[in-house]
Amino acid sequence: MRTVGGVLVSARMQRHVRLSLQEQHQVLPGNKGLTATPTAAVVFSLFTPVMLVQLLMDSTPVPHLYGVQPHHLMLCDA
């Protein structure tokens, strides 16, 4: 049952990203160059260089994001 749920979530995400890219006439880096129809696996792999580090300063968590590129922000908006 979890596998079916994961496939449904992946398909829905892939559809939303592709529609958003089509509406904005944008492309993303893919496996073999730029693509306007990325798979969910490509979308997930694009986020591998992004890192979130949380530091504690005076008992207050301070988050720092590293490796964020403009296409990451575009994907988050989609």
N, C-alpha and C positions, 0 to 999 in steps of 0.2 A: 504494500500500500504506500509506503514511503517513496518507493521508486516512482510510482505513478504520479505522486504529488510533486516530486522533484522535476519530472519531465514536463508536467503541466506548467510549473513555475518558470522553467527554462524556456519553454515555447512562448509563453506570454511575454517574458522579458525580451526575447529575441524579436518578437513582432513589434513591440513598442519602440525598440531602438531602431529597427528598420523603417518604421513609419515616420519617426521623428527625423531621421537622416534624410528621408525622401522629401519631407515637407521643407526642410531647411537647405536642401541641395548641398549636403555635406558628405564627406567621406572620412573613414577611419583607417588607421594602419591595420592591415590584416596579415594573414599568413604569407601571402605572395604579393605584397604591395598594398596600395590603397583600395578600399572596398566600400561600397554603399550598402551592401547586404551582409553584415557580419553575422556569424553564428554566435550563439550564447557562449561557446567555448572561447572564441576570440575575444569577446567582451570581458570575460573573466580573466583571461591571460593578460589583457592590457593593464589590469590593476596589480599585477605582481610586483612592479617596482615601487608601488606606493606603500609608504610605511607610516604608521601612527605611533608616536612615542609619547607616553604620558609621564610627566615628572611631578613629584610632590615638592612644592615650595611652601613652607610654613603650613603644612597640612592641607594645602589647596592643590588639587590636580590641575596641571597646566599641559594641555595637549599640543603637540607639534606634528604637523604633517610634512612629509618629505616625498619628493618624487612626483608631485602632482603636475600634470601637463594640461594644456587647454582641452585636449580631447577627453580627459577624465571628467572635467567639469561639464562638458557637453553631454557625456553619457549620464551623469548624475541628473542633469536637467531632463533628459529623455525619460 
